[in-house]
Amino acid sequence: MLGSGCSLFSIKDSTTGKIDAAKVVRYIEPASYYACRAILSKAVDEEDREEKAKVVFNIARAVRSLATGTVPTTEEVEEAIRVIAPSKIHWAVFAADMSVIYENFFSSITATSRNALIFEALGELAEGCERAAKPYVTIGSYNSHIEESVKPFDRNRALMSPIADIVMGDEVQKK
């Protein structure tokens, strides 16, 4: 797992000795990018890589949709990824890795601007996915790809609606 034993977030405030979340947020996008590149490297051929890139791109959209309203827990971020990802071991590991990246950041925040920083972190997590998928896909209009992979999401019915609206609205097409 990417996050296991990994010291991605070692920037500390010099006066308190605690992790400074505002300085650490910049490491989330590259961590997410490398996790997504790892999943794309599992592709058996170019067609499979394009399909995986479509899923990664749609995961980015789902994660970005969590950056509104209440702050999601690590479990909710992981579940949002699992809703989109195929039911395969490497995708389950990917979802866990992404949630570890989020958890490492989430658990370090003690700032008064906590929600804003967490929403920024979710945006960075999504940005890393988009950057990794970008060489393999472009945005177009379609609905079939994501409809096949959406599973029930149990945060609140209200949360599923923004994910469905965002993810099902545009299709990711082959480049």
trRosetta pair geometry for C-beta under 8 A, 3 or more apart (Angstrom, degrees):
i j d omega theta_ij theta_ji phi_ij phi_ji
1 4 4.1 91 71 -16 104 111
1 93 6.4 -141 -98 -164 80 92
1 96 6.1 -66 -127 111 126 114
1 97 5.4 -168 -162 -86 81 86
1 100 6.6 99 159 -9 121 159
2 6 6.4 -22 154 -16 56 157
2 31 7.1 132 152 -173 132 89
2 34 7.0 145 -135 106 136 104
2 35 5.1 -81 -20 -94 166 95
2 38 7.0 -163 -68 6 118 159
2 97 4.1 68 27 -150 110 119
2 100 6.8 168 78 70 84 130
2 101 7.2 -8 102 -55 124 100
3 6 5.4 -111 -149 37 31 119
3 8 7.5 -59 -123 -4 72 128
3 96 7.9 -132 33 136 118 76
3 97 5.7 163 -7 -145 96 60
3 100 2.7 -162 43 127 167 138
3 101 5.9 -135 -79 -53 120 57
3 103 7.5 79 -178 53 159 106
3 104 6.4 -154 -148 -35 118 124
4 100 7.2 -60 -47 -145 54 164
7 10 5.2 38 160 -56 105 115
8 27 5.5 159 167 147 98 135
8 31 5.5 31 -143 -88 152 136
8 101 7.2 -15 59 -126 166 76
8 104 6.1 71 59 131 113 162
9 19 5.8 32 150 -145 107 140
9 24 4.8 37 -140 -147 98 133
9 27 6.4 -178 -87 71 70 146
9 104 5.1 163 2 154 136 113
9 105 6.6 179 -87 -82 150 61
9 108 6.0 -125 149 -44 146 159
10 19 7.8 -98 -139 -110 15 100
11 19 6.5 81 78 -150 62 74
11 20 5.6 -71 124 49 99 94
11 23 4.6 -120 132 109 147 122
11 24 5.2 -169 48 -74 116 81
11 27 8.0 173 -3 -18 120 133
12 16 7.8 -136 174 80 90 74
12 17 5.6 -7 171 -165 132 36
12 18 6.3 159 -151 87 87 17
12 19 5.7 -63 -100 -90 64 42
12 20 6.5 117 -165 -9 19 86
13 16 4.5 24 87 41 124 96
13 17 6.8 -43 71 7 77 15
13 18 5.4 5 29 61 111 70
13 19 7.4 61 -9 129 82 7
13 20 4.5 117 -61 -64 83 103
14 17 8.0 22 -163 -68 17 48
18 108 7.6 152 169 -167 89 81
18 110 6.6 -27 156 24 153 135
19 24 6.1 17 173 -42 107 145
19 108 4.0 -50 83 -161 138 124
20 23 4.3 43 100 18 112 112
20 24 6.5 156 87 -19 59 93
21 24 5.4 -62 -139 40 35 113
21 25 6.6 55 161 -46 68 90
21 105 6.6 98 -141 -168 97 78
21 108 5.2 156 -81 108 94 100
21 109 4.4 40 -72 -96 163 76
21 110 7.6 161 -13 22 124 57
21 111 5.8 -121 47 -7 122 121
21 117 5.2 61 129 174 124 150
22 25 6.4 -30 -153 -1 28 114
22 111 6.7 84 -38 -65 100 161
22 113 7.9 51 -78 70 112 123
22 117 6.4 -92 -82 -110 66 123
23 26 7.2 -48 174 14 43 107
24 27 5.7 -52 -173 26 62 113
24 28 7.6 74 138 -36 76 90
24 105 6.3 179 118 -119 122 88
24 108 6.5 10 43 97 164 153
25 28 5.8 -35 -166 2 50 118
25 105 7.0 82 -99 -144 61 132
25 117 6.4 -131 -71 -160 131 86
25 120 5.5 5 -158 116 148 117
25 121 5.5 -114 -129 -83 94 77
25 124 6.0 168 174 -22 83 156
26 29 7.1 -45 -170 22 43 104
26 124 7.6 -145 -117 -129 23 147
27 30 6.2 -60 -158 45 50 104
27 31 5.9 50 149 -23 77 112
28 31 5.7 -61 -147 40 30 111
28 32 6.1 30 157 -19 67 110
28 101 6.2 116 -141 164 77 111
28 102 7.9 63 -140 -88 119 53
28 105 6.0 2 -83 -59 119 150
28 121 5.3 164 -74 -150 170 76
28 124 3.9 84 88 112 117 130
28 125 5.7 -61 163 -62 114 68
28 128 7.0 -128 134 -26 65 131
29 32 5.8 -57 -145 39 28 111
29 33 6.2 34 154 -25 64 106
29 124 4.3 -97 -55 -170 82 89
29 125 7.5 -120 -89 -66 49 22
29 127 4.9 -32 -121 88 110 114
29 128 4.5 173 -163 -61 51 93
29 131 7.3 64 180 8 102 140
30 33 5.3 -49 -143 33 35 118
30 34 6.4 31 160 -16 66 103
30 128 6.6 -147 -54 -111 8 118
31 34 6.1 -57 -151 38 28 106
31 35 6.5 30 151 -18 63 107
31 101 4.8 161 123 -127 130 126
31 128 6.8 -53 70 -111 50 166
32 35 5.7 -55 -148 36 32 112
32 36 6.3 29 154 -16 66 108
32 98 6.7 55 -122 -125 84 89
32 101 6.1 158 -70 132 74 168
32 124 6.8 158 4 134 139 72
32 125 4.7 161 -88 -145 145 51
32 126 7.7 -31 168 -3 161 13
32 127 7.1 100 77 69 142 64
32 128 2.6 129 89 67 104 148
32 129 5.8 -67 159 -37 113 70
32 132 7.8 -133 129 -14 75 125
33 36 5.9 -62 -152 39 28 109
33 37 6.3 29 152 -21 66 106
33 128 3.8 -114 -45 -157 65 90
33 129 7.7 -134 -90 -51 47 27
33 131 5.3 -29 -110 78 111 120
33 132 5.1 165 -150 -54 63 102
34 37 5.4 -46 -139 35 36 114
34 38 6.4 44 155 -25 63 100
34 128 7.7 -47 11 -173 54 125
35 38 5.7 -51 -155 29 31 115
35 39 6.9 27 149 -15 62 101
35 94 6.4 126 166 -147 100 77
35 97 4.8 174 -136 123 125 128
35 98 5.8 157 130 -72 158 74
35 101 6.8 -104 -28 -33 148 139
35 128 7.3 58 40 132 94 133
36 39 5.8 -52 -151 35 37 108
36 40 6.3 36 150 -17 67 106
36 56 5.0 96 -150 -151 111 134
36 94 7.8 76 -97 -154 46 119
36 128 6.1 164 2 135 126 87
36 129 4.9 157 -81 -117 146 57
36 131 7.9 129 66 69 145 72
36 132 3.4 152 105 59 125 165
36 133 6.7 -78 172 -40 135 80
37 40 5.5 -55 -146 40 34 113
37 41 6.3 41 152 -28 65 103
37 132 5.1 -131 -57 -134 68 118
38 41 5.7 -51 -150 28 31 115
38 42 7.5 41 148 -28 57 95
38 94 7.4 179 88 -102 103 93
38 97 7.8 -29 64 97 142 174
39 42 5.8 -43 -166 14 41 117
39 52 6.1 -171 136 -178 93 123
39 56 6.5 156 84 -80 131 116
39 90 6.4 141 -129 149 79 106
39 91 7.1 71 -139 -99 125 59
39 94 4.7 33 -79 -98 128 139
40 43 6.0 -17 -178 -16 52 114
40 49 5.8 58 -168 -148 86 88
40 52 5.4 160 -110 111 59 130
40 53 6.2 46 -111 -72 114 80
40 56 6.8 -31 -62 -32 99 152
40 132 6.2 -167 -16 163 138 108
40 133 7.5 -175 -77 -92 131 58
40 136 7.3 -174 -141 -13 130 152
42 52 7.0 155 67 -110 93 158
42 90 5.1 112 -120 170 167 164
43 46 7.5 68 145 -98 137 16
43 48 4.1 159 -156 104 87 100
43 49 3.6 52 -160 -71 177 73
43 51 7.9 145 -119 51 110 86
43 52 5.4 -125 -75 8 105 140
44 48 4.8 64 41 18 76 162
45 48 5.2 96 50 12 65 103
45 49 7.1 -121 105 -7 34 92
46 49 5.4 -53 -145 36 35 114
46 50 6.4 38 154 -21 66 101
47 50 5.7 -51 -151 33 32 112
47 51 6.6 31 150 -17 63 104
48 51 5.6 -53 -150 37 34 112
48 52 6.3 34 152 -18 67 105
49 52 5.6 -53 -145 39 32 111
49 53 6.2 37 152 -23 64 106
49 136 5.7 -127 134 -126 95 146
50 53 5.5 -52 -145 35 31 114
50 54 6.6 38 151 -24 62 100
50 136 5.2 -161 -105 173 59 108
50 137 6.6 128 -154 -72 76 85
50 174 5.2 6 -161 -109 145 92
50 175 7.9 -149 -120 17 111 79
51 54 5.6 -48 -153 28 33 114
51 55 6.8 32 150 -16 63 102
52 55 5.6 -54 -153 36 36 111
52 56 6.3 37 149 -20 68 105
52 136 8.0 2 72 114 79 162
53 56 5.5 -50 -144 37 34 113
53 57 6.2 37 155 -21 65 104
53 132 7.7 -152 -125 121 84 77
53 133 4.1 136 -165 -145 83 83
53 135 7.8 -115 -124 69 147 65
53 136 3.6 -172 -47 86 171 131
53 137 4.8 -178 125 -23 118 113
53 172 7.3 -150 117 150 83 141
54 57 5.8 -54 -149 36 28 112
54 58 6.4 24 154 -14 63 108
54 133 7.5 143 -57 -158 19 128
54 137 5.8 142 -78 -96 65 147
54 145 5.7 -76 155 177 139 155
54 172 4.2 173 -128 81 80 128
55 58 5.8 -59 -148 41 31 108
55 59 6.3 37 151 -24 65 104
55 84 6.3 146 -163 144 79 98
55 85 6.0 84 175 -113 125 57
55 86 6.8 -61 -114 -15 154 88
55 91 7.7 -60 148 -118 149 124
55 149 7.0 -175 -117 -131 101 177
56 59 5.5 -51 -148 33 31 115
56 60 6.6 39 150 -24 62 100
56 129 5.0 -164 170 -167 87 94
56 132 6.0 -84 157 91 150 111
56 133 4.3 -177 90 -70 115 119
57 60 5.6 -48 -156 27 34 116
57 61 6.9 33 148 -17 63 101
57 129 6.8 165 -95 142 31 100
57 130 6.4 72 -124 -110 73 62
57 133 4.2 -158 -59 125 88 164
57 137 5.6 -91 -32 73 151 152
57 172 4.7 116 76 -90 147 151
58 61 5.5 -48 -152 33 39 113
58 62 6.5 40 150 -19 66 102
58 84 5.1 -175 115 -160 106 133
58 145 7.5 -159 -49 115 148 114
58 146 5.5 179 -139 -97 150 113
58 149 7.8 108 100 72 153 137
58 167 5.1 67 -160 -146 95 106
58 172 6.7 -116 -47 -10 89 129
59 62 5.6 -54 -149 37 35 111
59 63 6.2 34 153 -18 68 105
59 80 7.9 118 -153 126 72 84
59 81 5.3 38 -148 -131 114 77
59 84 4.9 -176 -83 84 71 146
59 85 6.5 32 -82 -58 123 88
59 98 7.9 -123 161 -83 132 173
59 129 5.7 -130 87 -154 99 155
60 63 5.9 -55 -146 37 29 109
60 64 6.2 30 155 -19 64 108
60 125 7.9 -175 -127 119 69 68
60 126 4.1 105 -166 -159 78 76
60 127 7.5 128 -151 -44 120 17
60 129 3.6 -166 -74 88 103 126
60 130 4.7 131 -168 -52 168 81
60 133 7.1 -127 -12 14 135 136
61 64 5.7 -53 -145 37 30 112
61 65 6.5 36 153 -26 62 103
61 126 7.2 106 -62 -147 22 121
61 163 8.0 118 120 -150 86 63
61 166 4.9 -176 166 138 107 110
61 167 5.0 147 100 -89 129 72
62 65 5.6 -52 -153 28 32 114
62 66 7.3 38 148 -26 60 98
62 80 4.8 174 147 167 114 102
62 81 7.0 163 89 -84 132 43
62 83 6.7 -180 -151 69 156 115
62 84 5.3 -149 -13 -36 151 136
62 163 4.9 34 -131 -141 87 104
62 166 7.1 162 -84 84 44 122
62 167 5.7 12 -65 -64 86 127
63 66 5.8 -50 -164 20 39 115
63 67 7.8 45 143 -28 61 96
63 77 6.7 44 -126 -150 91 89
63 80 6.2 136 -84 111 56 132
63 81 7.0 23 -66 -72 101 87
63 98 7.7 -103 -91 170 141 135
63 122 5.7 -165 160 -170 87 87
63 125 5.3 -108 160 104 146 114
63 126 4.5 -172 85 -74 110 91
63 129 7.0 126 27 6 138 146
64 67 5.8 -44 -168 12 46 117
64 122 6.6 143 -110 140 36 98
64 123 6.2 62 -121 -109 84 59
64 126 4.0 53 -58 -94 92 168
64 166 7.3 -156 80 173 101 156
65 68 7.0 -51 -179 18 48 109
65 80 7.8 -169 66 -157 101 137
65 162 4.6 164 -174 132 119 107
65 163 5.1 168 85 -87 156 59
65 166 4.7 -158 -75 16 126 155
65 167 7.7 -74 -22 -34 144 89
66 72 4.7 -31 -174 -16 123 144
66 76 7.0 146 -136 128 133 109
66 77 6.4 153 124 -100 176 74
66 80 5.9 -89 -56 -56 129 170
66 122 5.5 -135 83 -151 99 147
66 159 7.7 28 -106 -155 75 112
67 118 7.9 -178 -126 119 77 72
67 119 4.1 103 -161 -152 93 82
67 120 7.9 115 -143 -42 129 21
67 122 4.1 -173 -74 83 101 134
67 123 5.7 45 -85 -50 165 82
67 126 7.9 -87 -20 -9 129 135
68 119 7.5 80 -64 -126 35 122
68 162 7.0 -146 55 -151 131 168
69 159 7.9 -130 63 -95 155 86
71 114 7.4 -38 -73 133 157 100
71 115 5.6 -125 -63 -117 113 79
71 118 5.0 31 -134 102 114 160
71 119 7.7 -104 -106 -52 81 78
72 76 3.9 -127 -168 89 103 129
72 77 5.4 127 117 -53 128 78
72 80 7.4 -15 -163 -19 162 133
72 122 7.6 90 34 -90 116 136
72 155 7.5 -48 -124 -126 101 148
73 76 4.7 101 51 4 74 101
73 77 7.3 -134 97 -3 42 84
74 77 5.8 -53 -153 34 34 111
74 78 6.4 32 151 -16 66 107
74 99 5.0 94 -179 -176 88 100
74 102 5.8 161 -119 98 77 110
74 103 4.3 31 -109 -81 138 98
74 106 6.1 -155 -65 47 93 157
75 78 5.7 -55 -148 39 32 111
75 79 6.1 32 154 -19 66 108
75 99 7.4 53 -86 -149 26 140
76 79 5.6 -51 -141 39 32 112
76 80 6.3 39 155 -24 64 102
76 155 5.3 61 -132 -99 112 125
76 159 7.8 -80 -163 -170 120 165
77 80 5.8 -51 -150 31 30 113
77 81 6.8 28 151 -15 62 104
77 98 6.9 -137 143 124 109 98
77 99 5.2 151 90 -109 106 81
77 102 4.9 -23 95 59 171 173
77 122 7.5 -140 -111 -112 118 99
77 125 7.8 -19 -160 135 130 170
78 81 5.8 -57 -155 36 33 110
78 82 6.3 31 150 -18 68 108
78 95 5.1 92 -157 160 77 99
78 96 6.6 36 -131 -92 124 43
78 98 7.1 153 -100 79 65 93
78 99 3.7 -8 -68 -68 101 142
79 82 5.4 -54 -142 39 36 112
79 83 6.4 50 154 -33 65 97
79 153 6.4 125 144 -144 108 85
79 154 7.3 -87 -178 46 150 76
79 155 7.1 156 89 -53 139 96
80 83 5.7 -42 -153 19 31 118
80 84 7.4 16 154 -5 58 104
80 153 6.9 46 -100 -138 57 133
80 155 8.0 1 -65 -31 92 133
80 163 6.5 -151 -144 -104 98 140
81 84 6.3 -69 -161 42 35 101
81 85 5.7 22 154 -16 74 119
81 94 7.3 -143 162 114 134 90
81 95 4.1 168 102 -123 125 92
81 98 5.6 132 -75 67 162 144
81 99 7.3 -130 18 -48 137 93
82 85 5.7 -58 -125 44 33 106
82 91 7.8 120 -118 137 61 102
82 92 7.3 37 -109 -111 103 66
82 95 5.0 46 -62 -126 80 163
82 151 7.3 -51 130 50 82 130
83 149 7.9 101 143 134 51 84
83 150 6.1 11 167 -144 91 60
83 151 5.4 -140 -137 51 60 81
83 152 7.9 -113 -122 88 100 21
83 153 4.8 -4 -95 -79 142 108
83 163 6.9 28 101 154 152 154
84 146 7.0 -35 -134 -139 88 92
84 149 5.8 49 -167 123 42 123
84 150 7.1 -4 -96 -92 52 61
84 167 6.8 -139 -102 -135 118 153
85 88 7.8 -111 155 37 98 79
85 91 3.9 165 169 179 124 124
85 92 7.6 171 113 -62 140 43
85 94 6.7 174 -121 75 152 121
85 95 5.9 -129 18 -57 154 113
85 149 7.2 -164 87 -180 7 128
86 91 5.3 160 63 -21 70 163
86 149 6.2 -77 -77 -124 60 116
87 91 7.2 -109 -109 67 9 132
87 92 7.9 36 -154 -53 49 102
88 91 4.8 84 60 11 82 106
88 92 7.1 -148 94 -9 39 88
89 92 5.6 -56 -148 34 33 112
89 93 6.4 32 155 -18 67 104
90 93 5.6 -48 -146 36 36 113
90 94 6.3 44 150 -24 63 103
91 94 5.2 -47 -147 34 36 118
91 95 6.4 40 152 -21 65 100
92 95 5.7 -49 -149 33 32 112
92 96 6.5 31 151 -16 63 105
93 96 5.7 -56 -150 39 32 112
93 97 6.2 36 150 -22 66 105
94 97 5.6 -53 -147 35 30 113
94 98 6.4 28 156 -17 65 105
95 98 5.9 -54 -148 37 30 109
95 99 6.4 27 154 -16 63 108
96 99 5.7 -58 -147 39 31 109
96 100 6.4 36 152 -24 65 103
97 100 5.6 -53 -150 31 32 113
97 101 6.7 36 151 -20 64 100
98 101 5.7 -47 -153 30 36 114
98 102 6.6 32 149 -13 64 105
98 125 6.6 94 -165 -165 99 118
99 102 5.5 -53 -149 41 37 113
99 103 5.9 42 151 -24 69 107
100 103 5.4 -50 -138 38 32 113
100 104 6.3 40 158 -25 64 101
101 104 6.1 -52 -153 29 26 112
101 105 7.0 15 152 -7 58 107
101 125 6.5 143 105 -111 126 105
102 105 6.0 -67 -158 42 32 105
102 106 5.6 32 153 -23 72 116
102 121 6.7 121 -130 139 72 121
102 122 7.5 38 -120 -89 115 68
102 125 6.2 4 -76 -82 97 149
103 106 5.4 -54 -131 41 30 114
103 107 5.8 25 170 -16 67 110
104 107 6.6 -57 -141 37 18 103
104 108 6.8 14 156 -19 54 115
105 108 5.9 -70 -156 33 30 110
105 109 7.0 35 155 -36 66 103
105 118 7.7 146 123 -114 109 64
105 121 4.9 164 129 -139 153 147
106 109 6.4 -55 -161 11 30 113
106 118 6.4 55 -110 -119 80 106
106 121 7.4 -169 -64 97 70 161
109 114 5.1 117 149 -131 126 86
109 117 5.7 167 -122 92 132 137
109 118 6.6 -79 -16 -61 171 91
110 114 7.6 -42 -168 -87 8 109
111 114 5.6 165 75 -67 73 63
111 117 6.1 84 59 -14 132 148
113 116 4.6 -42 173 45 95 119
113 117 5.7 102 112 -26 88 98
114 117 5.9 -66 -150 39 26 108
114 118 6.2 21 159 -17 66 109
115 118 5.7 -56 -145 38 31 110
115 119 6.2 28 158 -16 66 106
116 119 5.9 -55 -146 39 29 109
116 120 6.3 32 152 -20 63 107
117 120 5.5 -53 -148 36 32 114
117 121 6.3 37 151 -23 64 103
118 121 5.4 -49 -149 33 34 115
118 122 6.6 37 151 -20 64 100
119 122 5.6 -47 -149 32 36 113
119 123 6.6 39 149 -19 62 103
120 123 5.6 -54 -154 36 34 115
120 124 6.5 35 149 -19 66 104
121 124 5.5 -52 -148 36 34 112
121 125 6.4 40 150 -23 65 102
122 125 5.5 -48 -148 32 34 116
122 126 6.5 33 152 -16 64 104
123 126 5.7 -55 -150 39 32 111
123 127 6.2 38 150 -26 65 106
124 127 5.3 -48 -143 33 34 117
124 128 6.7 39 156 -22 63 99
125 128 6.1 -53 -158 29 29 111
125 129 7.1 26 147 -14 60 105
126 129 5.7 -57 -156 36 37 112
126 130 6.3 35 150 -19 70 107
127 130 5.6 -54 -145 37 33 111
127 131 6.2 32 157 -20 66 106
128 131 5.9 -53 -145 36 29 110
128 132 6.4 28 156 -17 63 108
129 132 5.9 -60 -151 37 29 109
129 133 6.2 16 158 -10 66 113
130 133 6.0 -64 -143 44 28 104
130 134 6.1 51 157 -51 65 99
131 134 5.7 -34 -146 1 28 123
133 136 6.0 -85 -170 51 56 101
133 137 5.5 -18 159 29 97 118
133 172 7.6 -42 159 -154 132 149
134 137 7.0 -91 -127 56 22 75
135 175 7.6 -93 161 8 38 160
136 174 7.9 -56 166 -137 67 61
136 175 6.4 -160 176 6 23 118
137 172 4.4 3 -178 177 140 108
137 173 6.6 135 -161 68 80 36
137 174 6.8 -69 -114 -109 62 27
137 175 6.0 -152 -116 -36 11 93
138 172 7.3 151 76 -161 28 64
138 173 5.5 -30 69 67 81 90
138 174 7.7 6 25 107 85 20
138 175 5.1 110 -20 -94 98 78
139 170 5.3 2 -170 160 104 134
139 171 7.4 137 -164 81 55 45
139 172 6.2 -45 -105 -106 52 59
139 173 7.2 72 169 17 8 87
140 170 7.0 149 81 -175 27 86
140 171 5.0 -32 81 77 79 96
140 172 7.2 103 29 -145 78 11
140 173 3.7 33 8 -20 130 127
141 170 6.0 -76 -102 -135 56 59
141 171 5.4 68 160 16 14 100
142 145 6.3 59 115 2 121 101
142 170 7.7 37 36 168 59 38
142 171 2.6 53 37 -76 89 157
142 172 7.8 -83 47 33 115 37
142 173 6.9 124 -7 -71 128 86
143 146 6.9 -78 -166 47 47 94
143 147 5.7 43 152 -29 82 120
143 168 5.6 36 -134 -167 88 88
143 171 6.7 -86 -38 -69 33 106
144 147 5.8 -65 -143 35 30 113
144 148 6.6 30 166 -23 67 105
144 171 7.9 25 34 -112 69 127
145 148 6.6 -69 -170 27 25 107
145 149 7.2 -9 153 3 61 113
145 171 6.4 115 19 -141 119 95
145 172 7.1 -76 64 45 161 86
146 149 5.9 -72 -150 47 41 99
146 150 6.0 49 157 -40 77 102
146 167 5.1 175 -159 146 157 106
146 168 5.4 -144 85 -90 134 67
146 171 7.9 -147 -6 -111 104 69
147 150 6.2 -44 -139 15 29 112
147 168 6.8 69 -65 -118 80 112
150 153 8.0 -62 -170 -27 87 104
150 164 6.9 58 -137 -103 154 89
150 167 7.5 145 -83 98 116 140
150 168 7.8 -21 -48 -65 146 110
152 160 7.8 -41 -160 -103 53 144
153 159 6.5 -111 123 100 124 104
153 160 4.6 159 60 -92 114 97
153 163 6.6 44 15 46 168 154
155 159 4.1 -4 73 37 124 155
155 160 7.5 167 41 -41 90 74
156 159 5.0 102 53 -5 77 97
156 160 7.8 -142 91 -3 47 81
157 160 5.8 -50 -158 30 43 114
157 161 7.0 51 148 -27 67 100
158 161 5.9 -50 -159 23 36 117
158 162 7.7 27 154 -9 64 97
159 162 6.5 -56 -160 36 40 101
159 163 6.6 33 150 -13 69 109
160 163 5.7 -63 -151 42 36 111
160 164 5.8 33 156 -19 73 110
161 164 5.8 -56 -140 39 27 108
161 165 6.1 26 161 -18 64 109
162 165 5.6 -54 -139 39 31 111
162 166 6.0 24 164 -14 66 110
163 166 6.2 -63 -146 41 25 104
163 167 5.7 5 167 -3 66 119
164 167 6.3 -63 -130 48 22 98
164 168 5.3 -1 180 2 65 123
165 168 6.8 -56 -118 47 13 95
165 169 6.1 29 167 -44 53 113
166 169 6.2 -56 -153 12 19 118
